């Protein structure tokens, strides 16, 4: 999604099957997606996955700012990465708010 927001397309077409939705008739697949356990969400990726993600960030980071920003989280668990992203976004909002106030005071002084 971050790349999609960064690319900012005019139109997005989605073809999404719903065979994994709870209650889907068994004759059509009957899948039911289960929520992930806390222990799985706390699990860090294996070394091979981290190396692969680092290589992806190296290549795709040349083109996408959002990929470069995720480089620090490739070796974290899902929950750790979410906390890191939340802190980064909160810090960014604070900086933007302070910058906005600074710009207002500069323009009001004129």
C-alpha positions, 0 to 999 in steps of 0.5 A: 500500500505505501508504494500504491500511495506513492505512485498515486494512480488515477484508477485502481482495479481490484479483482478479489475472490472471496472464497476465503471468507467465513461462511463460504459454501463448502461446495465452492471451497469452504475456506475460512481464514484464521487469525494469526496467533500472538506468538506468530506475530511476535516471531522474527523472520528467519535469516534467509527472509531478512537477506531477501528483504534487504536485497529487495529494499536495496533494489526497489529503494532506488525507486520508492521512498516508502521502501527505503523507509521500511529498511529498518524493519526487515529484521523485526517481528510484525508487531515490532515493525508496527510499533516502529511505523507508529512511532515514525508516523507520530514523530512525522506528524509532530514535525509537520505540526511544528513546521506548520505553526512556524510558517503561520507565525512567520506569515503573521509577522509580515 
